[in-house]
Amino acid sequence: MSSRTEILGITPTPFLRNEDGTLLQAVRVEVRHEGRPCAGGLSLAAQGKEANSTVAIVPGQAVLDADVPAVSAPCELVCKLSLGGKPAALMRAPWRPARRWVVHVVQSSHHDAGYTDLASNVIPEHGRWLDSIIDMAEATRDFPDDARFRAVVEQAWSADHFLRAARPERAAAMLEIMRRGDVEVTALFGNMITELCGHEVLARSVYHAFRLKREHGIPIVSAEHNDIPGFTWGLSQVLAGAGVKILCPGLPLYYSWGGDPKARSFWDEAALFGAPGMPGAFWWEAPGGGRILFWCNNQGCGGDCHADLPLLAGRLQDLDKGGYPYSILRWPVLGGARDNSPYIAGYSHAIRKWNERWAYPRLVSSTNARFYRELLPHLPASLPIVRGDVPGQDYPVAATSTAAATGVNRRTHSSLPAAEALAAMAGAIADYHYQHEQIFQAYEEVLWHDEHTWGHHFPCGPAAAAAEAEKAVRAYRGAALAHDVLSKAMARVADAVRLDEPDIHLVVFNPLPHERSGMVSAPLREIDNCGSTMAQMPDKSLRGVLLQDRWHVNPTPDLVRGGFDLLDAGTGEAVPFQIDSIDSALAPAPFAAQRLGLGAGGIRYGAFEDPAGLSRDLVFYADRVPALGYRTYRLKPRSERPGFPAGVTASATSLENEWYRLEVDARAGRVRSIVDKETGRELVDPAAPHPFGAVVVRDPFGDETLSSCAGVEQGATG
């Protein structure tokens, strides 16, 4: 053999083609030749089969593309190179069968309700993208089944909006495509910050998708949770309980951007999937015992955005070397290098050409549901079962950057289920029209604010300010709709309560499924709800009213000043109370500034009513209010305000009752001491590394930030 020519290596590729019934694997042979260009013969043999080809040999180092017969078991590969009919180089190498890859190419568009533009522009933009799908699906209808256009609608909000806004014939065409599974709608309303949602809102995050399923017969098989490095355990309970089969999250890897060795991932990929960056699956078991298949590509959020799939072959080779356990893979792709990208037909054309050339990897224009069906038989009985969550980091904390709107939405998390429960009560026992669509819309507004897109990609300037305002409107609108339902439902029940005395009565409701006792704080003039309606009066005239057939109650000035006894209407017992006045626009009470101003009177409110009650709250302890029920209290007028012995004494830095004494640091605003007076025990450890009650924020590098307080001052006293 000539020493001037040698074979340096043989590299398998994942490509196999069918030639006259024989499966051939494409390989790359690296050679080095010292001499003049010439023609050569290349022979590759394995398992008694041989493939021969003529190759051009050039001076220097080069890579020759060739084929080797596909093998069915590990064996030895013999590679021979001849020049001028004479042997020139030989290499023997261990060889193993090539995988018969099946790659499910899943096209979607990452749903950011904002970020690339104002949310008010992004939502209709997604409508246009979805409309274009109808034409692409029709244009590829005659393609081989594996290449027909398919896509996954990453989150249900865009599908819901499109089907409500599109022309009837376009909506009908899309529904047909969805029913046959070529366009898949996923289970979640949006990419939710699950730590913000709470139990009820998290459950409501699947209502839009399942309403589409119920009304139109659209299958709901999968869920996606993208661009958020964290999720609560409750998500598994919601999805498994709803019958969702597979969760395919795209979890961003930006904690490790830049290669900082101190930056740690938000979870241990090696422990869960066998190696960092390795795709894989496990059963995610919910607190209630149900399970959902959890599949993660571990490549971040998004996917390939080149229709000719230039990255796929290299990724398959890396997975093969890394010990990836399956021959089936989900390959997420996008229509362009941007969030909220359009859908494109290019992948269907590329897949058709690819499959015409190669037997394997076989590409499938696919959906999550189709991938799930084909993956399921390949999963081992020993597939791990994992319980728990991945606590969110930046998103839950960053929501405090819009503290006012976030606080409003958090309160609606509680007020809206209460409104829904009391509306059900009112519908059952009083003349009340159940506000189903308004309740659904209120939950949608809450979901929009808990969705992960927190503004424009550039957090400064007119676009950022407009994006923040649009986001905040969701919180305030949800709160207003919930307040409207709550006000009307309570008013209808209250008006149906039998009263033995003509005085003003206060009805305290308990929307919970168990008896409850606790403090009540009620404005002495109710705050108007948003939904004014037209009602027919006894004189047959029409009048605009707020509470279905009446206006809110406006107590007299004497009652507002506290000239009454508060009596439990059921027992007749007197109930101690206090009246707290809002004396600052910064007082810790909802709508303090507006209530302070309105309560002072003015041209409108001073002319039509005495508005002083708006700036005052009646505060008392309600004892044993029945489950999903109410307790009624009578405001019996008297000449002067009654006094009550105080059970708590307060100073600028302390609170004390019969059992405990609490002291705070006036400068730092932190709890310094809690003493159990009965035992004399100090309950706060002064040597603790963090102050009692402080909020501690840890960043990915382990640094800590503590909450701070501008100061402490004494508030209302009873």
C-alpha positions in Angstrom: 0.0 0.0 0.0 1.1 3.5 -0.7 2.1 5.5 2.4 1.1 8.6 0.6 -2.6 7.9 1.0 -4.4 7.0 4.2 -7.9 6.8 5.7 -8.2 9.0 8.7 -11.7 8.1 9.9 -15.2 6.9 9.0 -18.1 8.8 10.4 -21.7 7.4 10.2 -24.6 9.8 9.5 -28.2 9.3 10.5 -29.2 9.1 6.8 -30.5 5.8 5.2 -31.8 5.4 1.7 -33.5 2.6 -0.1 -31.9 1.4 -3.3 -33.6 -1.6 -5.0 -34.8 -3.0 -1.7 -31.4 -2.6 0.0 -31.1 -0.1 2.8 -27.9 1.9 2.6 -26.4 4.2 5.3 -24.6 7.4 4.2 -21.2 7.7 5.7 -18.3 10.2 5.5 -14.8 8.9 4.9 -12.0 11.3 5.7 -8.8 10.7 3.7 -5.4 12.4 3.2 -3.6 12.1 -0.1 -0.1 13.3 -1.0 0.1 13.3 -4.8 -1.6 14.3 -7.9 -5.4 14.3 -8.3 -6.8 10.9 -9.5 -9.8 8.7 -9.6 -10.2 6.1 -6.9 -12.4 3.2 -5.8 -14.0 3.1 -2.4 -15.3 -0.1 -0.9 -17.3 -0.5 2.4 -18.3 -3.9 3.6 -20.1 -5.1 6.6 -22.1 -8.3 7.5 -21.2 -9.9 4.2 -22.6 -7.0 2.2 -20.5 -4.5 0.2 -21.0 -1.2 -1.5 -18.6 0.2 -4.1 -18.3 3.7 -5.5 -15.9 5.7 -7.6 -14.5 8.8 -5.9 -12.3 11.7 -6.9 -9.1 11.9 -4.9 -7.5 15.4 -4.5 -4.3 16.4 -2.8 -4.5 17.2 0.9 -7.3 16.3 3.3 -10.8 15.6 2.1 -14.1 14.0 3.0 -15.7 11.4 0.7 -19.4 10.8 0.8 -20.2 7.1 0.4 -22.7 4.4 1.3 -22.5 1.3 3.5 -25.1 -1.5 3.6 -27.2 -1.0 6.7 -26.4 -3.6 9.4 -28.8 -5.3 11.8 -26.3 -6.0 14.6 -22.9 -4.7 15.8 -20.1 -5.9 13.5 -16.8 -4.8 11.9 -16.8 -2.4 9.0 -14.0 -2.7 6.4 -13.2 0.3 4.3 -10.8 0.0 1.3 -9.5 2.7 -0.9 -7.8 1.9 -4.2 -6.0 4.1 -6.7 -5.5 3.0 -10.3 -6.9 -0.4 -9.5 -4.4 -1.0 -6.7 -5.0 -1.0 -3.0 -4.0 2.3 -1.4 -5.5 2.3 2.1 -7.4 0.2 4.5 -9.3 0.8 7.8 -11.3 -1.5 10.0 -13.7 -0.1 12.5 -16.4 -1.3 14.9 -19.8 -0.6 13.5 -23.3 -0.7 14.9 -26.8 -0.5 13.4 -28.1 3.0 12.5 -31.2 4.1 14.2 -34.4 4.2 12.2 -35.2 7.7 13.3 -38.7 9.1 13.2 -38.7 12.9 13.8 -41.9 14.7 14.5 -41.5 18.2 13.2 -44.0 20.3 15.3 -44.6 23.8 14.1 -45.9 26.5 16.4 -45.7 30.2 17.1 -44.6 31.3 20.6 -47.5 33.2 22.1 -46.4 36.4 23.8 -49.4 38.7 24.4 -47.2 41.7 23.8 -43.3 41.8 23.8 -42.9 42.1 20.0 -45.7 44.8 19.8 -48.6 46.0 21.9 -50.9 43.2 23.0 -53.7 45.0 21.3 -51.8 44.5 18.0 -50.4 41.0 18.7 -53.8 39.4 19.3 -55.3 40.2 15.9 -51.9 39.4 14.4 -52.2 35.9 15.6 -55.7 35.9 14.0 -54.1 36.6 10.7 -51.5 33.9 11.2 -54.2 31.4 12.0 -56.3 32.5 9.0 -53.3 31.8 6.7 -53.2 28.2 8.0 -56.5 27.4 6.2 -54.9 28.1 2.8 -51.7 26.3 3.6 -53.6 23.2 4.8 -55.6 23.2 1.6 -52.5 23.7 -0.6 -50.8 20.6 0.9 -53.9 18.4 1.1 -52.6 16.2 -1.7 -49.1 15.8 -0.2 -48.1 12.5 1.3 -49.7 12.3 4.7 -46.4 12.8 6.6 -45.8 16.1 4.7 -49.3 17.7 4.9 -49.3 21.0 6.7 -49.9 20.7 10.5 -49.3 23.0 13.4 -49.9 23.4 17.1 -51.6 26.5 18.5 -49.3 26.9 21.4 -52.0 28.5 23.7 -55.8 28.6 23.5 -56.3 32.4 23.6 -55.4 32.9 19.9 -57.7 30.0 18.7 -60.5 31.3 20.9 -60.1 34.9 19.6 -59.9 33.7 16.0 -63.0 31.6 16.1 -65.0 34.5 17.6 -63.6 37.1 15.2 -63.2 35.4 11.9 -65.8 35.4 9.1 -68.2 32.4 9.6 -66.9 30.5 6.5 -63.2 30.9 7.7 -64.1 29.8 11.2 -65.9 26.8 9.8 -62.9 25.8 7.7 -60.6 26.1 10.7 -62.8 24.0 12.9 -62.8 21.3 10.3 -59.0 21.3 10.2 -58.9 21.2 14.0 -61.3 18.4 14.2 -59.3 16.2 11.9 -56.2 16.9 14.1 -54.1 18.8 11.5 -54.2 21.9 13.7 -54.0 21.1 17.4 -55.3 23.4 20.1 -53.5 23.0 23.5 -55.1 23.0 26.9 -53.9 26.1 28.6 -55.2 29.6 28.0 -51.7 31.1 27.9 -48.2 30.7 29.1 -49.2 31.3 32.7 -47.1 32.4 35.7 -48.6 29.5 37.7 -47.3 30.8 41.0 -49.5 33.8 40.6 -52.6 31.9 39.6 -53.8 30.3 42.8 -55.9 27.1 42.7 -59.1 28.5 41.1 -57.5 30.6 38.4 -55.1 27.7 37.6 -58.1 25.5 37.1 -59.8 28.2 34.9 -56.7 28.2 32.7 -58.1 25.2 30.8 -61.7 26.4 30.5 -61.3 28.2 27.1 -59.8 25.1 25.4 -62.4 22.8 26.9 -65.2 25.1 26.0 -64.0 24.8 22.4 -63.9 21.0 22.8 -67.4 20.9 24.2 -68.9 23.2 21.6 -67.0 22.2 18.5 -65.7 18.7 19.1 -62.0 19.8 19.0 -59.7 17.2 20.7 -57.6 18.5 23.6 -54.6 16.2 24.1 -51.6 18.2 25.1 -50.5 21.3 26.9 -47.5 23.6 26.5 -45.9 25.9 29.1 -43.2 27.9 27.3 -40.7 30.7 28.1 -41.1 30.4 31.9 -38.4 28.6 34.0 -40.8 27.2 36.6 -44.3 25.8 37.3 -46.3 24.8 40.3 -47.2 21.2 41.2 -50.9 22.3 41.0 -50.5 22.4 37.2 -50.2 18.7 37.1 -53.4 18.3 39.1 -55.3 20.6 36.7 -54.0 19.0 33.5 -54.3 15.4 34.7 -57.8 16.0 36.1 -58.9 17.5 32.8 -57.7 14.4 30.9 -54.7 16.1 29.2 -52.2 13.4 28.2 -48.9 15.1 27.6 -47.2 18.4 28.7 -44.5 19.6 26.3 -42.9 22.7 28.0 -40.2 24.8 26.3 -38.2 26.0 29.3 -35.8 28.9 28.7 -32.1 28.4 29.6 -31.2 32.0 30.1 -29.8 31.4 33.6 -26.8 29.7 31.9 -26.4 32.3 29.1 -22.9 33.6 28.9 -21.3 30.5 30.3 -20.9 31.8 33.9 -19.9 28.6 35.8 -21.7 30.0 38.9 -25.0 30.1 37.0 -27.0 27.0 37.8 -30.0 25.6 36.0 -33.4 25.8 37.6 -33.5 22.0 37.7 -31.1 19.0 37.4 -31.4 17.8 33.8 -28.8 15.0 34.3 -30.8 13.5 37.2 -34.1 13.8 35.4 -33.1 12.9 31.8 -29.7 11.2 32.0 -27.5 14.1 30.8 -27.6 17.9 30.5 -29.5 18.9 27.4 -30.9 15.4 26.8 -34.6 15.3 25.7 -36.7 12.9 27.6 -39.8 12.0 29.5 -41.2 11.1 32.8 -44.6 10.6 34.4 -45.5 13.7 36.4 -47.7 12.6 39.2 -50.2 15.1 40.6 -51.0 15.6 44.3 -54.2 13.6 43.8 -52.4 10.7 42.2 -53.2 11.3 38.5 -50.4 11.4 36.0 -49.5 13.2 32.9 -46.6 12.5 30.5 -44.0 15.2 30.8 -41.8 15.6 27.7 -39.1 18.2 27.4 -36.6 18.8 24.6 -34.3 20.6 26.9 -33.3 23.0 24.2 -34.9 26.1 25.6 -37.9 27.9 24.3 -38.8 28.0 20.6 -37.0 25.8 18.1 -35.5 25.7 14.6 -36.7 28.5 12.3 -35.1 27.3 9.0 -37.5 25.4 6.7 -34.6 23.2 5.3 -33.8 21.9 8.9 -30.1 22.4 8.7 -29.6 21.6 12.4 -31.5 18.4 12.6 -28.9 15.9 11.4 -26.2 17.1 13.7 -28.6 17.0 16.7 -29.5 13.4 15.9 -25.9 12.4 15.8 -25.3 14.1 19.1 -28.3 12.3 20.7 -27.1 9.0 19.3 -23.7 9.4 20.8 -25.1 10.7 24.1 -27.2 7.7 24.7 -30.7 9.0 23.9 -33.0 6.1 24.6 -35.5 6.4 21.8 -35.6 6.4 18.0 -38.5 8.9 18.0 -38.0 12.6 18.6 -40.1 15.8 18.8 -38.4 18.6 16.8 -40.1 22.0 17.5 -39.9 24.6 14.7 -41.1 28.2 14.2 -42.0 30.2 11.1 -39.4 32.8 11.8 -36.8 34.0 14.3 -39.2 36.0 16.5 -41.8 35.4 19.1 -45.4 35.6 17.6 -44.0 34.4 14.3 -46.2 33.4 11.4 -46.8 29.8 10.3 -45.2 28.8 7.1 -45.7 26.0 4.5 -42.0 25.6 3.9 -41.7 22.7 6.4 -44.2 20.7 4.5 -42.3 21.2 1.2 -39.0 20.3 2.9 -40.4 17.2 4.5 -41.8 15.9 1.2 -38.5 16.4 -0.5 -36.6 14.9 2.5 -38.7 11.8 2.6 -38.5 11.3 -1.1 -34.7 11.1 -0.7 -34.3 9.3 2.6 -35.9 6.3 4.2 -34.6 7.5 7.5 -34.7 9.7 9.4 -38.4 9.8 8.4 -39.9 13.2 9.0 -43.4 13.7 10.0 -45.2 17.0 9.8 -46.8 16.6 13.2 -48.6 17.8 16.3 -48.1 17.1 20.0 -51.0 14.7 20.0 -49.6 12.7 17.1 -46.2 12.6 18.7 -47.8 11.3 21.9 -49.6 8.5 20.2 -46.4 7.3 18.4 -44.2 7.7 21.5 -46.4 5.9 24.0 -45.6 2.3 22.8 -41.8 3.1 23.1 -41.9 4.1 26.7 -40.5 1.6 29.2 -42.5 0.3 32.1 -39.8 1.7 34.3 -40.3 5.3 33.1 -39.6 7.4 36.2 -42.5 8.9 38.2 -41.8 12.4 39.5 -43.7 14.4 42.0 -43.4 18.1 42.9 -42.7 21.3 41.1 -40.0 23.6 39.8 -40.4 26.9 41.8 -40.5 29.9 39.5 -37.8 32.5 39.9 -37.9 35.7 38.0 -41.5 35.8 36.8 -43.2 35.7 40.2 -40.8 38.2 41.6 -40.8 40.5 38.6 -44.6 40.8 38.8 -44.1 43.2 41.7 -42.6 45.7 39.2 -46.3 46.6 38.6 -47.3 46.3 42.2 -50.6 48.2 42.0 -52.1 46.2 39.1 -50.6 43.0 40.4 -52.2 43.6 43.8 -55.6 44.4 42.2 -55.5 41.1 40.3 -54.5 39.2 43.4 -57.5 40.5 45.3 -59.7 39.5 42.3 -58.4 35.9 42.8 -60.5 35.9 46.0 -63.4 38.2 45.1 -64.2 36.5 41.8 -64.8 33.0 43.3 -66.8 34.6 46.0 -68.9 36.5 43.4 -69.5 33.3 41.5 -70.6 31.4 44.6 -73.0 34.2 45.8 -74.3 34.6 42.2 -75.3 30.9 42.3 -76.9 31.5 45.7 -78.8 34.5 44.4 -80.0 32.6 41.3 -81.3 29.8 43.5 -83.2 31.9 46.1 -83.9 35.3 44.6 -85.0 36.9 41.3 -81.5 37.1 39.9 -80.2 36.5 36.4 -77.0 34.5 36.7 -74.2 36.5 34.9 -72.5 33.5 33.3 -70.7 35.3 30.5 -69.6 38.2 32.7 -68.1 35.7 35.2 -66.3 33.9 32.3 -65.0 37.2 31.0 -63.9 38.3 34.4 -61.8 35.1 34.7 -60.4 35.7 31.3 -59.2 39.2 32.4 -57.5 37.7 35.4 -55.9 35.1 33.2 -54.6 37.8 30.9 -52.9 39.5 33.8 -51.4 36.3 35.1 -50.1 35.4 31.6 -46.3 35.7 31.4 -45.9 38.6 28.9 -45.1 41.6 31.2 -44.8 44.4 28.6 -42.7 45.4 25.6 -39.3 43.8 24.9 -37.6 47.2 25.4 -38.7 48.3 28.9 -38.5 52.1 28.2 -40.3 54.6 26.1 -43.8 55.1 24.7 -44.2 51.4 23.7 -43.3 50.2 27.2 -45.6 52.7 28.8 -48.5 51.7 26.6 -47.8 48.0 27.1 -47.8 48.4 30.9 -51.1 50.3 30.7 -52.7 47.6 28.5 -51.5 44.9 30.9 -52.9 46.8 33.9 -56.3 47.3 32.2 -56.7 43.5 32.4 -56.4 43.5 36.2 -58.7 46.5 36.7 -61.3 45.3 34.3 -61.3 41.8 35.9 -61.8 43.5 39.3 -64.6 45.7 38.0 -66.5 42.8 36.5 -66.1 40.7 39.6 -67.3 43.6 41.8 -70.3 44.0 39.5 -71.4 40.4 39.9 -70.7 40.4 43.6 -72.7 43.6 44.2 -75.7 42.5 42.2 -75.8 39.0 43.7 -75.5 40.3 47.3 -78.1 42.9 46.7 -80.6 40.4 45.4 -80.1 38.1 48.3 -80.1 40.9 50.9 -83.4 42.3 49.4 -84.9 38.8 49.9 -84.0 38.6 53.6 -87.1 39.1 55.9 -86.6 42.1 58.2 -88.6 42.7 61.4 -87.5 46.3 61.7 -87.5 49.2 59.2 -83.9 50.3 60.1 -80.9 49.9 57.7 -79.5 46.4 57.9 -76.1 45.0 56.9 -76.0 41.5 55.5 -72.6 39.8 55.8 -72.0 36.9 53.4 -69.8 33.9 53.7 -69.0 32.4 50.2 -66.9 29.6 51.6 -68.0 25.9 52.1 -67.5 26.0 55.8 -68.6 28.2 58.7 -66.5 31.3 59.3 -65.9 33.9 61.9 -63.7 37.0 61.3 -63.4 40.7 61.0 -65.7 42.7 58.7 -64.8 46.0 57.1 -67.6 47.6 55.2 -67.7 51.1 53.7 -70.6 53.1 55.1 -71.6 54.0 51.5 -71.2 51.1 49.1 -69.0 51.6 46.1 -70.9 51.7 42.8 -70.5 48.7 40.5 -69.9 49.1 36.8 -73.0 47.6 35.2 -75.8 50.1 35.0 -79.0 48.6 33.5 -82.4 49.9 32.6 -85.3 48.9 34.9 -89.0 49.5 34.8 -90.2 51.5 37.8 -93.6 51.2 39.5 -94.8 54.3 37.5 -94.0 52.3 34.3 -91.0 54.6 33.5 -87.6 53.3 32.7 -84.7 54.3 34.9 -81.0 53.4 34.8 -80.0 51.6 38.0 -77.0 49.7 39.2 -78.3 46.8 41.4 -80.8 45.3 38.9 -83.8 47.3 40.2 -82.4 49.8 42.7 -79.5 52.1 43.7 -77.0 51.5 46.5 -78.0 52.4 50.1 -76.8 55.7 51.4 -76.9 55.8 55.3 -77.8 59.0 57.0 -75.1 61.4 58.4 -76.0 60.3 61.9 -75.3 56.7 61.1 -72.1 57.5 59.3 -70.9 59.3 62.5 -71.6 56.1 64.5 -75.0 57.0 66.0 -76.3 53.4 66.2 -76.2 50.1 68.0 -75.1 47.2 65.9 -77.4 44.3 66.7 -77.2 40.7 65.5 -80.7 40.4 63.9 -80.9 36.7 64.7 -80.0 36.9 68.4 -80.6 40.6 69.2 -77.2 40.8 70.9 -75.2 44.0 70.6 -71.9 43.7 68.6 -68.9 45.9 69.4 -67.8 48.0 66.5 -65.5 50.9 65.5 -65.6 53.3 62.6 -62.3 53.9 60.8 -61.9 57.1 58.8 -59.7 57.4 55.8 -57.6 60.5 56.6 -54.9 60.2 54.0 -54.7 59.4 50.3 -51.9 56.9 51.2 -54.0 55.1 53.8 -53.8 51.3 53.6 -57.3 50.9 52.2 -58.6 50.2 48.7 -59.2 53.3 46.7 -58.1 55.5 49.6 -57.4 58.6 47.6 -60.7 58.5 45.7 -62.8 57.7 48.8 -61.1 60.5 50.8 -61.9 63.0 48.1 -65.5 61.9 47.5 -66.2 61.6 51.2 -65.4 65.3 51.6 -68.3 66.2 49.3 -68.4 68.1 46.1 -70.7 69.6 43.4 -72.0 66.3 42.2 -72.0 64.1 45.3 -72.7 67.0 47.6 -75.7 67.9 45.6 -77.3 64.4 45.3 -76.3 62.8 48.5 -74.2 63.2 51.6 -71.1 61.2 50.6 -69.3 61.1 53.9 -69.8 57.4 54.3 -67.4 56.7 51.4 -64.5 57.7 53.5 -65.5 55.6 56.6 -65.5 51.9 57.3 -67.7 50.0 59.8 -65.4 47.4 61.4 -66.6 44.6 63.7 -66.2 40.9 64.4 -68.8 38.6 62.7 -69.3 35.4 64.6 -70.2 32.1 63.0 -71.5 33.1 59.6 -72.9 29.9 58.1 -71.3 28.1 55.1 -72.4 29.6 51.8 -74.8 31.8 53.9 -75.1 35.1 55.6 -75.7 36.8 58.9 -77.8 40.0 59.2 -77.0 43.0 61.4 -79.3 45.9 62.3 -78.1 49.4 62.6 -80.5 50.7 65.3 -80.2 54.5 65.5 -79.3 56.2 68.8 -78.4 59.8 69.7 -74.7 59.3 70.2 -71.9 56.9 69.3 -71.5 54.0 71.8 -68.2 53.1 73.4 -66.7 49.7 73.9 -63.8 48.5 76.1 -60.7 47.9 73.9 -59.1 44.4 74.1 -55.9 45.7 72.4 -53.6 48.6 73.3 -51.4 50.2 70.7 -48.5 52.5 70.6 -46.3 53.7 67.8 -44.2 50.6 68.0 -46.3 47.9 69.8 -49.5 46.0 69.9 -50.6 44.2 73.1 -53.6 42.2 74.2 -54.3 39.7 77.0 -52.1 37.0 75.5 -49.3 38.6 73.4 -47.1 41.6 73.1 -45.7 42.5 69.7 -43.0 45.1 69.1 -41.6 46.4 65.8 -38.5 48.3 64.8 -39.8 51.7 64.0 -36.9 52.5 61.6 -36.7 49.1 59.7 -40.4 48.2 60.0 -39.6 44.6 61.1 -41.0 42.6 63.9 -38.5 42.7 66.7 -40.3 40.7 69.5 -43.4 38.6 70.1 -43.8 37.6 73.7 -46.3 35.0 74.9 -47.5 36.7 78.1 -48.9 33.6 79.6 -45.5 31.7 79.5 -43.2 34.7 79.2 -41.5 33.0 76.2 -40.0 35.2 73.4 -41.1 33.7 70.1 -38.6 35.7 67.8 -35.0 34.5 67.6 -32.8 37.6 67.7 -29.9 35.5 66.4 -31.7 34.4 63.3 -29.9 35.3 60.0 -33.0 37.1 58.7 -35.5 39.3 60.5 -38.8 37.8 61.4 -41.4 38.4 58.6 -38.8 39.8 56.1 -39.1 39.0 52.5 -35.9 37.3 51.2 -35.1 37.3 47.5 -32.2 35.1 46.4 -30.8 35.5 42.9 -29.3 32.6 40.8 -25.8 33.3 42.2 -26.9 33.0 45.8 -26.9 36.7 46.7 -29.8 37.9 48.9 -31.9 41.0 49.0 -34.1 41.8 52.0 -37.3 43.8 51.9 -37.1 47.2 53.5 -39.6 49.6 55.1 -39.6 53.4 55.2 -41.0 53.5 58.7 -43.9 52.6 61.0 -46.7 54.8 62.4 -49.7 54.1 64.5 -53.0 53.6 62.6 -56.6 53.3 63.6 -57.4 52.3 67.2 -60.7 50.8 68.5 
